[in-house]
Amino acid sequence: MEEKKDIEQEKKVDMPWWQPAILMFSRLSGWIVGPIILAIFLGKWLDKRYDTEPWLFLGTVGLAFIISMVGLVKDAFKEIDKFK
């Protein structure tokens, strides 16, 4: 167990001071951009296929919003736990 802590501390020392912030920003941005981009294309395709404009598009974007919020909250709590 102690070896694991030593390895983690060595990694922290080798990392530039700004790198953890950039990694967190990238993860959180990915939770926003990823599901929304996927929902836009999927929603447009489904609307054209089933002739339901704009309902399936709006449904997929709404679902993507929920998925984004859940992912953001989970990652935010993980980051908050690191400070405890």
Secondary structure, 3 states (H helix, E strand, C coil): CHHHHHHHHHHHHHCCCCHHHHHHHHHHHHHHHHHHHHHHHHHHHHHHHHCCCCHHHHHHHHHHHHHHHHHHHHHHHHHHHHCC
